[in-house]
Amino acid sequence: MQTLHTLNIFTHILFGTLALIVGLITLFYQNWPQRHIRYGRYFLYMLTVVVATACIGIILFRSNPFLLMLTLLGGYVGYSGYRAVRLREQRASGTDMLIAISTLVAGGIYIRTMQLAGGSWSPVVVYSTMLALVMVAGYDLLKYVWLYNRLKTWWLYEHIYKMMSAYSAILSAFSGTVLAHYKPYSQILPSLICIWAIVYFIWKRVRNRSRVSRLHTINRI
């Protein structure tokens, strides 16, 4: 069992580190669609391994509330970000909604379990991570049942937010583990940096879209 645990940790660290590197490469190639898609696909493959090995570690070897919440958040936003770019303006499926609901329920149950069990955990970090998960999954559910026609054109912004959130989850887990003596700041600071990056890249896309729209208007005149 110890050998399996060591192998699982090694795989998790290796693919997590590669995901951080490939994620930056994907971001660098955002204006080169073919390369962006290729490296984005590699990032998703690595994210899948990271989430899978994290789940194995949590279920079989240890129970870390922070890592579990990051696993739920990273896994869901990675999946949802992929679906956003695949579906574009099409409505999400019932399976997508079931995954969103199941993820929220799993997070809620685990937090309640930690509250009842007590122990050493950081409510600020865990609750903030759960809040991020509720915001994303709640948005997806709201879009599905009510505001689909109004929000369907936002798919690119959704993709940016969700994939950057997946990267943020990996970065926070890495920083929180390597710089364990500086918790909770080593867990929170990467998230703040990625939030600013999300705001910047969405603003950049909005500005480019507005510029293109103005050029089309001028050409028509």
C-alpha positions as CSV (number, residue, x, y, z in Angstrom):
1,M,0.0,0.0,0.0
2,Q,2.9,2.4,0.8
3,T,4.3,1.8,-2.7
4,L,1.0,2.6,-4.3
5,H,0.8,5.8,-2.1
6,T,4.3,6.9,-3.2
7,L,3.5,6.2,-6.9
8,N,0.2,8.1,-6.6
9,I,2.0,11.1,-5.0
10,F,4.7,11.1,-7.6
11,T,2.2,10.9,-10.5
12,H,0.1,13.7,-8.9
13,I,3.1,16.0,-8.5
14,L,4.5,15.3,-11.9
15,F,1.3,15.9,-13.8
16,G,0.5,18.9,-11.6
17,T,3.8,20.5,-12.4
18,L,3.4,19.7,-16.1
19,A,-0.1,21.2,-16.1
20,L,1.2,24.5,-14.6
21,I,3.8,24.7,-17.4
22,V,1.5,23.6,-20.2
23,G,-1.2,26.0,-18.9
24,L,1.2,28.9,-19.3
25,I,2.1,27.8,-22.8
26,T,-1.6,27.6,-23.7
27,L,-2.2,31.1,-22.4
28,F,0.8,32.3,-24.4
29,Y,-0.7,30.9,-27.6
30,Q,-4.1,32.4,-27.1
31,N,-3.8,34.3,-30.4
32,W,-2.7,31.2,-32.3
33,P,-5.9,29.1,-32.4
34,Q,-4.5,25.7,-33.5
35,R,-1.6,25.8,-31.0
36,H,-3.9,27.1,-28.3
37,I,-6.4,24.2,-28.8
38,R,-3.6,21.6,-28.9
39,Y,-1.9,22.7,-25.7
40,G,-5.3,23.3,-24.1
41,R,-6.1,19.7,-24.8
42,Y,-2.8,18.6,-23.2
43,F,-3.7,20.8,-20.2
44,L,-7.1,19.0,-19.8
45,Y,-5.4,15.6,-20.0
46,M,-3.0,16.5,-17.3
47,L,-5.8,18.1,-15.2
48,T,-7.7,14.8,-15.5
49,V,-4.7,12.9,-14.1
50,V,-4.2,15.4,-11.3
51,V,-7.9,15.2,-10.2
52,A,-7.9,11.4,-10.5
53,T,-4.7,11.0,-8.4
54,A,-6.0,13.6,-5.9
55,C,-9.2,11.6,-5.5
56,I,-7.3,8.4,-5.0
57,G,-5.1,10.1,-2.4
58,I,-8.1,11.5,-0.5
59,I,-10.1,8.3,-0.5
60,L,-7.4,5.8,0.2
61,F,-4.7,7.6,2.1
62,R,-5.7,10.9,3.7
63,S,-8.5,13.4,4.2
64,N,-7.4,16.9,3.5
65,P,-10.4,19.3,3.2
66,F,-8.5,21.9,1.3
67,L,-7.2,19.4,-1.3
68,L,-10.6,17.9,-1.6
69,M,-12.3,21.2,-2.2
70,L,-9.6,22.2,-4.8
71,T,-10.1,18.8,-6.4
72,L,-13.9,19.4,-6.7
73,L,-13.3,23.0,-8.0
74,G,-10.5,22.2,-10.4
75,G,-12.2,19.1,-11.8
76,Y,-15.6,20.9,-12.3
77,V,-14.4,24.1,-13.8
78,G,-12.0,22.2,-16.1
79,Y,-14.9,20.1,-17.3
80,S,-17.3,23.0,-17.6
81,G,-14.7,25.2,-19.3
82,Y,-14.2,22.4,-21.9
83,R,-17.9,22.1,-22.4
84,A,-18.3,25.8,-22.8
85,V,-16.0,25.9,-25.8
86,R,-17.5,22.7,-27.2
87,L,-21.1,23.8,-26.9
88,R,-20.6,27.4,-27.7
89,E,-24.1,28.8,-28.0
90,Q,-25.8,25.4,-27.7
91,R,-27.7,24.5,-24.5
92,A,-25.9,22.3,-22.0
93,S,-27.1,18.7,-21.6
94,G,-28.9,17.1,-18.6
95,T,-25.7,15.2,-17.9
96,D,-23.9,18.5,-17.5
97,M,-26.5,19.7,-15.0
98,L,-26.3,16.4,-13.1
99,I,-22.5,16.7,-12.8
100,A,-22.9,20.3,-11.5
101,I,-25.5,19.3,-8.9
102,S,-23.5,16.2,-7.8
103,T,-20.4,18.3,-7.4
104,L,-22.2,20.9,-5.2
105,V,-23.8,18.1,-3.1
106,A,-20.4,16.4,-2.6
107,G,-18.8,19.7,-1.5
108,G,-21.7,20.5,0.9
109,I,-21.6,17.0,2.4
110,Y,-17.9,17.1,2.9
111,I,-17.9,20.5,4.6
112,R,-20.7,19.4,6.9
113,T,-18.7,16.3,7.8
114,M,-15.7,18.5,8.6
115,Q,-17.8,20.7,10.8
116,L,-19.1,17.7,12.8
117,A,-15.7,16.1,13.1
118,G,-13.8,19.2,14.1
119,G,-10.0,18.8,13.7
120,S,-7.4,21.1,12.1
121,W,-8.7,22.9,9.0
122,S,-8.9,26.4,7.7
123,P,-12.6,27.4,7.3
124,V,-11.6,30.6,5.5
125,V,-9.8,28.7,2.7
126,V,-12.3,25.9,2.5
127,Y,-15.4,28.1,2.5
128,S,-13.9,30.5,-0.1
129,T,-13.1,27.5,-2.3
130,M,-16.6,26.2,-1.9
131,L,-18.0,29.7,-2.7
132,A,-16.1,29.7,-6.0
133,L,-17.5,26.3,-6.8
134,V,-21.1,27.4,-5.9
135,M,-20.7,30.5,-8.1
136,V,-19.6,28.5,-11.2
137,A,-21.9,25.6,-10.8
138,G,-24.8,27.9,-9.8
139,Y,-24.2,30.0,-12.9
140,D,-24.3,26.9,-15.1
141,L,-27.6,25.8,-13.5
142,L,-29.1,29.3,-13.7
143,K,-28.1,29.5,-17.4
144,Y,-29.7,26.1,-18.1
145,V,-33.1,26.7,-16.4
146,W,-33.7,30.4,-16.9
147,L,-31.2,32.8,-18.7
148,Y,-29.9,30.6,-21.5
149,N,-30.9,33.0,-24.4
150,R,-29.4,36.0,-22.6
151,L,-26.1,34.3,-21.5
152,K,-25.4,31.9,-24.5
153,T,-23.2,34.5,-26.2
154,W,-20.9,34.6,-23.2
155,W,-19.4,31.2,-23.9
156,L,-15.9,32.6,-24.6
157,Y,-15.9,34.5,-21.3
158,E,-17.1,31.4,-19.5
159,H,-14.2,29.4,-21.1
160,I,-11.6,32.0,-20.0
161,Y,-13.0,32.2,-16.4
162,K,-13.3,28.4,-16.0
163,M,-10.0,27.3,-17.4
164,M,-8.2,30.0,-15.5
165,S,-10.0,28.9,-12.4
166,A,-8.8,25.3,-13.1
167,Y,-5.3,26.6,-13.4
168,S,-5.7,28.6,-10.2
169,A,-6.8,25.5,-8.3
170,I,-3.7,23.6,-9.4
171,L,-1.5,26.6,-8.5
172,S,-3.1,27.0,-5.1
173,A,-2.6,23.4,-4.3
174,F,1.0,23.5,-5.4
175,S,1.7,26.7,-3.5
176,G,-0.1,25.5,-0.4
177,T,1.8,22.3,-0.3
178,V,5.3,23.6,-1.1
179,L,4.9,26.7,1.1
180,A,3.0,25.0,3.9
181,H,4.5,27.2,6.6
182,Y,2.9,30.3,5.0
183,K,-0.7,29.0,5.0
184,P,-3.3,30.4,4.4
185,Y,-1.6,33.1,2.4
186,S,0.2,30.6,0.2
187,Q,-3.2,29.2,-0.7
188,I,-5.0,32.5,-1.1
189,L,-2.4,34.6,-3.0
190,P,-2.3,32.4,-6.1
191,S,-6.1,32.7,-6.3
192,L,-6.0,36.5,-6.1
193,I,-3.3,36.6,-8.8
194,C,-5.4,34.4,-11.1
195,I,-8.5,36.5,-10.4
196,W,-6.7,39.5,-11.7
197,A,-5.6,37.6,-14.7
198,I,-9.2,36.5,-15.4
199,V,-10.4,40.1,-15.2
200,Y,-7.6,41.2,-17.6
201,F,-8.1,38.6,-20.2
202,I,-11.9,39.0,-20.2
203,W,-11.5,42.8,-20.5
204,K,-9.1,42.3,-23.3
205,R,-11.6,40.1,-25.2
206,V,-14.5,42.5,-24.6
207,R,-12.3,45.4,-25.9
208,N,-11.4,43.5,-29.0
209,R,-15.0,42.6,-29.6
210,S,-16.1,46.2,-29.2
211,R,-13.3,47.3,-31.6
212,V,-14.4,44.8,-34.3
213,S,-18.0,45.9,-33.8
214,R,-17.1,49.5,-34.4
215,L,-15.1,48.7,-37.5
216,H,-18.1,46.8,-38.9
217,T,-20.3,49.8,-38.2
218,I,-17.9,52.2,-39.9
219,N,-17.6,50.0,-43.0
220,R,-21.4,49.9,-43.3
221,I,-21.4,53.7,-43.3
